[in-house]
């Protein structure tokens, strides 16, 4: 073999067009000509735009808030792949994105080529499938978490190793090298998915300690409705797995700060959330041991000691701050951006049915920008922040519309 080392790599991206879309995750696995794994490289990438199909790659704007931009880690990445033969599943897709990202920083590869595991397996087994996970199943290779860059890179490496070890390959492309190697200085460390999902904190008072960093009082006026709805929406997502990760707690605090919520506001919202949880448990007239344990856990996470008092009397209705129908008045202008639970056309029709005006873009006259995730870096969201336009999530938008008809 001409190359001493190979790097199987994979990108998760905001879309399919390398000239317009961006890389949001990199995964690489390096191994030698004896098929021994040497090292790995992975990082999330902040594209400074909308993240695209979260339902496919599982990456949200919240995951990318603290991630480096491509230019922050391009030197480390290029040094990792330099001198190795590249490998990718459907290599033309990943190589196009690699070339496009490098070009943004004036970098070029002397010869942009590599091995394609989709072609490798077809050459060895003409009737084999084409999808990465199916190829692994076909070869008896364990299927990792598909559409996670490092997992996909590892599976690509295993396919290549299987074929090269058992069938050989007549032409190994040259090892990667760069025409220009004046890289921008690394300004930020890599960030991997596990860093956004681990470091769990379960101890009582953890989140309470964080929210004490909020101001003691603020004056929100009518904006409290949207602010509280957004906060409760994020809190519900955070507590879905009954864990509060360090990053998740920071996101709650940052969201509260961005909306101007005070310490007292957030404490009321936490109590409201717990009241509603108790109300659900009491709905059938009996609180089971599992329900009580769940309420105790949530109380501990929120730093609320008096949860048993909440269970003594059934609450007649939700005590969470109710949405005010006037917050989206008739004739208000609204615009949608990003990939949401329903198509943009369906949401636009819903808005019109509720007496709202739908605008195609963000202008100073826009009242509300509806997004999938309030942390999105889409161009529309950046423009809305510049104008001071209210940015609300799809879930909150639906709640506010529902309040208009209740």
C-alpha positions as CSV (number, residue, x, y, z in Angstrom):
1,X,0.0,0.0,0.0
2,X,1.2,3.5,-0.8
3,X,-0.2,5.1,2.3
4,X,0.9,4.3,5.8
5,X,-2.1,5.8,7.4
6,X,-5.8,6.2,6.5
7,X,-8.4,8.6,7.9
8,X,-12.1,7.6,7.7
9,X,-14.1,10.8,8.1
10,X,-17.7,12.0,8.1
11,X,-19.4,15.3,8.2
12,X,-22.9,16.2,9.5
13,X,-24.1,19.3,7.7
14,X,-26.9,21.8,7.6
15,X,-28.0,20.5,4.2
16,X,-26.9,18.9,0.9
17,X,-25.5,21.9,-1.0
18,X,-21.8,22.4,-0.3
19,X,-21.7,25.9,-1.8
20,X,-24.5,27.1,0.6
21,X,-24.7,24.7,3.5
22,X,-22.1,24.2,6.3
23,X,-20.5,21.5,8.3
24,X,-21.8,21.2,11.9
25,X,-20.0,18.1,13.1
26,X,-16.7,16.4,12.1
27,X,-15.7,12.8,13.0
28,X,-12.4,11.1,12.0
29,X,-10.9,7.7,12.8
30,X,-7.2,7.1,11.8
31,X,-5.7,3.7,11.3
32,X,-2.5,2.3,9.8
33,X,-1.8,-0.2,7.0
34,X,-1.9,-3.0,9.5
35,X,-5.5,-1.9,10.2
36,X,-4.7,-0.8,13.8
37,X,-6.7,2.2,15.0
38,X,-4.3,5.0,15.9
39,X,-6.4,8.0,17.1
40,X,-9.7,9.9,16.7
41,X,-10.8,13.4,16.1
42,X,-14.3,14.9,16.6
43,X,-15.9,18.2,17.2
44,X,-19.2,20.0,16.8
45,X,-19.0,23.1,14.5
46,X,-21.0,26.3,14.9
47,X,-22.0,27.2,11.3
48,X,-23.4,30.7,12.3
49,X,-26.6,29.8,10.5
50,X,-29.6,27.6,10.8
51,X,-28.7,24.0,11.6
52,X,-31.1,22.3,9.1
53,X,-32.7,18.9,9.7
54,X,-32.3,18.4,13.4
55,X,-34.7,15.4,13.1
56,X,-31.9,13.7,11.0
57,X,-28.6,14.6,12.7
58,X,-30.0,15.3,16.2
59,X,-28.0,18.5,16.5
60,X,-29.8,21.6,17.8
61,X,-28.7,25.3,17.9
62,X,-28.4,24.8,21.7
63,X,-25.8,22.1,21.2
64,X,-23.7,24.5,19.0
65,X,-23.8,27.6,21.2
66,X,-20.4,27.0,22.6
67,X,-19.0,25.1,19.7
68,X,-16.0,26.4,17.7
69,X,-16.4,27.7,14.2
70,X,-14.6,25.7,11.4
71,X,-11.8,28.3,11.3
72,X,-11.2,27.9,15.0
73,X,-10.1,24.2,14.6
74,X,-9.1,24.0,10.9
75,X,-5.4,23.8,11.7
76,X,-5.9,20.9,14.2
77,X,-8.2,19.1,11.8
78,X,-5.8,19.5,8.8
79,X,-2.8,18.4,10.8
80,X,-4.9,15.3,11.8
81,X,-5.7,14.3,8.2
82,X,-2.4,15.4,6.5
83,X,-0.3,12.6,5.2
84,X,-3.2,10.1,5.3
85,X,-5.5,8.6,2.6
86,X,-9.0,9.8,3.2
87,X,-11.9,7.4,3.4
88,X,-15.6,8.3,3.4
89,X,-18.9,6.7,2.6
90,X,-20.2,8.4,-0.5
91,X,-16.9,10.3,-0.7
92,X,-18.0,12.9,-3.2
93,X,-20.4,14.4,-0.7
94,X,-17.9,14.8,2.1
95,X,-15.1,15.9,-0.2
96,X,-17.2,18.7,-1.7
97,X,-17.9,20.0,1.8
98,X,-14.3,19.7,2.8
99,X,-13.2,21.6,-0.3
100,X,-15.8,24.3,0.3
101,X,-14.9,24.9,3.9
102,X,-11.2,25.0,3.3
103,X,-11.7,27.5,0.4
104,X,-13.3,29.9,2.9
105,X,-9.9,30.2,4.6
106,X,-7.8,30.2,1.4
107,X,-6.7,26.6,1.9
108,X,-6.5,24.1,-0.9
109,X,-5.6,20.4,-1.2
110,X,-3.0,19.4,-3.7
111,X,-5.0,16.4,-4.8
112,X,-8.5,16.0,-3.5
113,X,-9.4,12.3,-3.6
114,X,-9.9,9.3,-1.3
115,X,-11.5,5.9,-1.0
116,X,-15.2,5.6,-1.1
117,X,-16.5,2.7,1.1
118,X,-19.7,2.7,-0.9
119,X,-17.6,1.9,-4.0
120,X,-15.4,-0.5,-2.1
121,X,-18.2,-2.7,-0.9
122,X,-19.8,-2.7,-4.3
123,X,-16.5,-3.8,-5.9
124,X,-16.3,-6.7,-3.4
125,X,-20.0,-7.6,-3.2
126,X,-21.9,-6.4,-6.3
127,X,-25.3,-7.0,-4.7
128,X,-24.5,-5.2,-1.4
129,X,-26.7,-2.3,-0.1
130,X,-25.6,1.3,-0.4
131,X,-26.6,2.9,2.9
132,X,-23.9,3.0,5.6
133,X,-25.9,1.2,8.3
134,X,-27.1,-1.5,5.9
135,X,-23.6,-2.0,4.6
136,X,-22.4,-2.7,8.1
137,X,-25.3,-5.1,8.7
138,X,-24.4,-6.9,5.5
139,X,-20.8,-7.4,6.6
140,X,-21.7,-8.2,10.2
141,X,-20.2,-5.0,11.5
142,X,-21.9,-3.5,14.6
143,X,-24.1,-0.5,13.7
144,X,-23.2,2.6,15.7
145,X,-25.3,5.7,16.1
146,X,-26.0,6.7,12.5
147,X,-25.9,10.4,11.6
148,X,-23.4,11.0,14.3
149,X,-20.1,12.0,12.6
150,X,-17.7,9.9,14.7
151,X,-19.9,6.8,14.6
152,X,-20.3,7.1,10.9
153,X,-16.6,7.6,10.4
154,X,-15.9,4.5,12.6
155,X,-18.3,2.4,10.6
156,X,-16.7,3.6,7.3
157,X,-13.3,2.6,8.7
158,X,-14.6,-0.9,9.5
159,X,-16.0,-1.3,6.0
160,X,-12.8,-0.2,4.4
161,X,-10.7,-2.5,6.7
162,X,-12.9,-5.5,5.9
163,X,-12.6,-4.9,2.1
164,X,-8.9,-4.0,2.0
165,X,-8.0,-6.9,4.3
166,X,-9.9,-9.5,2.4
167,X,-9.9,-8.2,-1.2
168,X,-7.1,-5.6,-1.5
169,X,-7.5,-2.6,-3.7
170,X,-5.7,-1.9,-7.0
171,X,-5.3,1.9,-6.7
172,X,-4.9,3.7,-3.4
173,X,-5.2,7.5,-3.8
174,X,-2.3,9.7,-2.7
175,X,-2.1,10.8,0.9
176,X,-3.7,14.2,1.5
177,X,-1.5,17.3,1.4
178,X,-2.1,21.1,1.3
179,X,-1.1,23.6,-1.3
180,X,-1.1,26.3,1.3
181,X,-0.6,25.6,5.0
182,X,-0.9,29.1,6.6
183,X,-3.7,28.2,8.9
184,X,-5.7,30.7,11.1
185,X,-4.7,30.4,14.7
186,X,-6.9,28.1,16.8
187,X,-9.1,30.3,18.9
188,X,-11.4,27.8,20.5
189,X,-11.2,24.1,21.6
190,X,-13.2,21.3,20.1
191,X,-16.5,20.4,21.5
192,X,-18.0,16.9,21.2
193,X,-21.6,15.7,21.7
194,X,-20.8,14.0,24.9
195,X,-19.7,17.4,26.4
196,X,-23.2,18.7,25.8
197,X,-24.9,15.6,27.3
198,X,-22.7,14.5,30.2
199,X,-21.5,16.0,33.5
200,X,-24.9,15.4,35.0
201,X,-25.9,17.1,38.2
202,X,-28.6,15.5,40.4
203,X,-27.9,17.2,43.7
204,X,-30.6,19.4,45.3
205,X,-30.0,23.1,44.9
206,X,-27.7,22.8,41.8
207,X,-30.1,24.8,39.5
208,X,-31.1,27.0,42.4
209,X,-27.5,28.0,42.8
210,X,-27.3,29.0,39.2
211,X,-30.4,31.1,39.1
212,X,-29.3,33.1,42.1
213,X,-27.0,34.8,39.5
214,X,-30.2,36.4,38.0
215,X,-31.1,40.0,39.0
216,X,-33.4,40.3,42.0
217,X,-36.0,42.3,40.1
218,X,-36.9,43.4,36.6
219,X,-39.8,45.1,34.9
220,X,-41.1,43.1,32.0
221,X,-44.7,44.3,31.7
222,X,-46.6,42.4,29.0
223,X,-43.4,40.7,27.8
224,X,-43.6,38.4,30.8
225,X,-46.0,36.1,29.0
226,X,-43.7,35.3,26.2
227,X,-40.6,35.1,28.5
228,X,-42.3,32.7,30.9
229,X,-43.7,30.6,28.1
230,X,-40.3,30.2,26.5
231,X,-38.6,29.4,29.8
232,X,-41.2,26.8,30.7
233,X,-40.9,25.3,27.3
234,X,-37.1,24.9,27.7
235,X,-37.5,23.7,31.3
236,X,-39.9,20.9,30.0
237,X,-37.3,19.8,27.5
238,X,-34.5,19.8,30.0
239,X,-36.5,17.8,32.6
240,X,-37.7,15.3,30.1
241,X,-35.0,12.8,31.0
242,X,-35.2,13.8,34.7
243,X,-31.6,15.0,34.6
244,X,-30.2,18.5,34.5
245,X,-26.9,18.6,32.7
246,X,-24.5,21.4,33.5
247,X,-24.9,22.9,30.0
248,X,-28.7,22.6,30.3
249,X,-28.7,24.5,33.5
250,X,-26.5,27.2,32.0
251,X,-29.0,27.4,29.0
252,X,-31.9,28.0,31.4
253,X,-30.0,30.7,33.2
254,X,-28.9,32.3,29.9
255,X,-32.5,32.2,28.5
256,X,-33.8,33.8,31.6
257,X,-31.2,36.6,31.4
258,X,-31.9,37.1,27.7
259,X,-35.6,37.6,28.4
260,X,-35.0,39.7,31.5
261,X,-36.5,37.3,34.0
262,X,-35.7,38.0,37.6
263,X,-34.8,35.5,40.3
264,X,-38.3,35.8,41.7
265,X,-39.8,35.3,38.3
266,X,-37.9,32.0,37.8
267,X,-38.6,30.8,41.3
268,X,-42.4,31.3,40.6
269,X,-42.0,29.5,37.3
270,X,-40.3,26.5,38.9
271,X,-43.0,26.3,41.6
272,X,-45.7,26.6,38.8
273,X,-44.0,23.7,36.9
274,X,-44.0,21.5,40.0
275,X,-47.6,22.5,40.9
276,X,-48.7,21.3,37.4
277,X,-46.8,18.1,37.8
278,X,-48.6,17.4,41.1
279,X,-51.9,18.3,39.5
280,X,-51.4,15.7,36.8
281,X,-50.6,13.1,39.4
282,X,-53.7,14.0,41.3
283,X,-56.0,14.0,38.3
284,X,-57.2,10.4,38.9
285,X,-57.5,10.9,42.6
286,X,-54.5,8.8,43.5
287,X,-50.8,9.4,43.6
288,X,-48.8,6.2,43.0
289,X,-45.5,5.5,44.5
290,X,-43.8,6.0,41.1
291,X,-45.5,9.4,40.6
292,X,-44.5,10.5,44.1
293,X,-40.9,9.4,43.5
294,X,-40.9,11.3,40.2
295,X,-42.3,14.5,41.9
296,X,-39.6,14.2,44.6
297,X,-36.9,13.9,42.0
298,X,-38.1,17.0,40.1
299,X,-38.4,18.9,43.3
300,X,-34.8,18.0,44.2
301,X,-33.6,19.1,40.8
302,X,-35.5,22.4,41.1
303,X,-34.4,23.0,44.7
304,X,-38.0,23.0,46.1
305,X,-38.3,21.4,49.5
306,X,-42.1,21.8,50.2
307,X,-43.3,19.5,47.4
308,X,-45.4,17.4,49.8
309,X,-47.5,20.5,50.5
310,X,-48.2,20.7,46.8
311,X,-49.8,17.3,46.9
312,X,-52.2,17.9,49.8
313,X,-54.8,19.7,47.8
314,X,-55.7,19.1,44.2
315,X,-55.3,22.2,42.2
316,X,-58.4,23.1,40.1
317,X,-56.4,24.4,37.2
318,X,-52.9,24.9,35.9
319,X,-51.2,27.6,37.9
320,X,-48.5,28.2,35.3
321,X,-48.6,31.7,33.9
322,X,-51.4,31.8,31.4
323,X,-50.7,33.1,27.9
324,X,-52.4,36.4,27.2
325,X,-54.3,36.4,23.8
326,X,-53.5,40.0,23.4
327,X,-49.8,39.1,23.1
328,X,-50.5,38.2,19.4
329,X,-53.1,40.7,18.4
330,X,-55.2,40.5,15.2
331,X,-53.2,41.6,12.2
332,X,-49.8,41.0,13.8
333,X,-47.0,40.2,11.4
334,X,-45.2,36.9,11.7
335,X,-42.4,35.1,9.8
336,X,-41.1,31.5,10.1
337,X,-37.6,30.2,9.8
338,X,-35.9,26.8,10.3
339,X,-37.1,23.2,10.2
340,X,-40.1,22.7,12.5
341,X,-42.5,19.9,13.4
342,X,-44.7,20.9,10.5
343,X,-44.0,22.4,7.1
344,X,-43.7,26.2,6.8
345,X,-46.8,26.2,4.5
346,X,-48.9,24.5,7.2
347,X,-47.7,27.0,9.9
348,X,-48.3,30.0,7.6
349,X,-51.8,28.8,6.9
350,X,-52.4,28.4,10.7
351,X,-51.2,31.9,11.2
352,X,-53.5,33.3,8.5
353,X,-56.5,31.4,9.9
354,X,-55.8,33.2,13.2
355,X,-55.9,36.7,11.6
356,X,-52.1,37.2,11.4
357,X,-50.1,38.5,8.4
358,X,-47.3,36.3,7.1
359,X,-44.2,38.0,5.9
360,X,-41.6,36.3,3.8
361,X,-38.6,38.0,5.5
362,X,-37.5,40.0,8.5
363,X,-38.1,43.7,8.4
364,X,-38.5,46.4,11.0
365,X,-42.2,46.0,10.7
366,X,-42.1,42.3,11.7
367,X,-43.7,41.6,15.1
368,X,-42.8,37.9,15.6
369,X,-40.2,35.5,14.2
370,X,-41.1,31.9,14.9
371,X,-38.2,29.5,15.1
372,X,-37.6,25.8,16.0
373,X,-35.0,26.8,18.6
374,X,-34.6,30.2,20.1
375,X,-30.8,29.9,19.8
376,X,-30.8,29.5,16.1
377,X,-28.1,31.5,14.2
378,X,-30.1,31.7,11.0
379,X,-29.8,34.9,9.0
380,X,-33.4,35.7,9.8
381,X,-32.8,35.3,13.5
382,X,-29.7,37.5,13.4
383,X,-31.6,40.2,11.6
384,X,-34.5,39.9,14.1
385,X,-32.1,40.3,17.0
386,X,-30.7,43.4,15.3
387,X,-34.2,44.9,15.0
388,X,-35.2,43.9,18.5
389,X,-38.0,41.7,17.0
390,X,-39.6,39.1,19.3
391,X,-38.3,35.6,18.6
392,X,-40.5,32.8,19.8
393,X,-40.3,29.0,19.4
394,X,-42.9,27.0,17.5
395,X,-44.3,25.5,20.7
396,X,-44.8,28.9,22.3
397,X,-46.3,30.3,19.1
398,X,-48.9,27.4,19.2
399,X,-49.7,28.1,22.8
400,X,-50.2,31.8,22.1
401,X,-52.6,31.0,19.2
402,X,-54.4,28.5,21.4
403,X,-54.9,31.2,24.1
404,X,-56.6,33.4,21.5
405,X,-59.3,30.9,21.0
406,X,-59.7,29.6,24.6
